[in-house]
Amino acid sequence: MQVEKNHGHVFVYHVLYCIVQVEKNHGHVFVCHVLYCIVQVEKNHGHVFVCHVLYCIVQVEKNHGHVFVCHVLSYLTASKNGLSDVEMEDVLSLDDVVLNDVFQHWLPPIRRVPPLLLPRLYDELSCYIMQREANGTVVFYWYHRQFIFVARERYLADIAHRIYIHTSLAHYFLGTWGGGKRKPFTYSATQLTLMDIHGNEKDAADRKVPLQPLILGNDPTVVYNLRKLSELPYHLLESRQCLVLKQEVILLLLLLTKF
């Protein structure tokens, strides 16, 4: 093989072996799609740059946990204009995949993501993300569009995961679990074993997230929830909830006719 002549038989064999093992764990089609996307990104933005960003992201995942970092950066990348620190903490507190990973060895009195995890992660990612204004709110987002391309191919290439992320964001901006509603969850197998939980493996908890009314406050001056108006239609569309999108648009039009 020409590649073996250029790079050495042992090196090429090792790379191919690793790829085969990854395909066994994650599926041949998915791995091929991700590798193809990475190659396309490298063509557009340079091999060295893409490798550097991916290396840094992998190191961050090792330091903060793959599941936590994967979901934080998935939400950040999937958002239309970025997410505030409060919004991100709320969304993570509604994500039971994240919570079951964070709370592997203990059950918290309040089922929310620990507040120090996100600032620590953002501090390590400070070279790649920035704060900016969106809809009258300070949000975090990627510093440069090249970072967006790399993160999108790493975290949102899988269609099922991408829809899950957009669905979670849609439910947050809909206020589905806001105002004290108890969101159901299932204990992980590790929690059931280590904490000796008997009886029903399912439970529900108030995640302490706010409602998302279209009009904020009771002042005579109408103040619209601009974050909801900006993010919700986009996530409903991306999560393929077309019926809910139509209902929300009709509700908005009816409401606007009153003012």
Buried (B, 14 or more C-beta within 10 A) or exposed (E): EEEEEEEEEEEBEEEEEEBEEBBEEEEEEBBEBBBEBBEEBBEEBEEEBBEEBBEBBEEBBEEBBEBBBBBBBBBBBBBBBBBBBEBBBBBBBBBBBBBBBBBEEEEEEEBBBBEEBBEEBBEBBEEBBEEEEBBEBEBBBBBEEBBBBBBBBBBBBBEEBBBBBBBBBBBBBBBBBBEEEEBEBEBBEEBEEEBEEEEEEEBEBBBBBEEBEBEBEEEEEEEBBEBBBBBBBBBBEBBEBEEBBEEBEEEBEEEEEEE
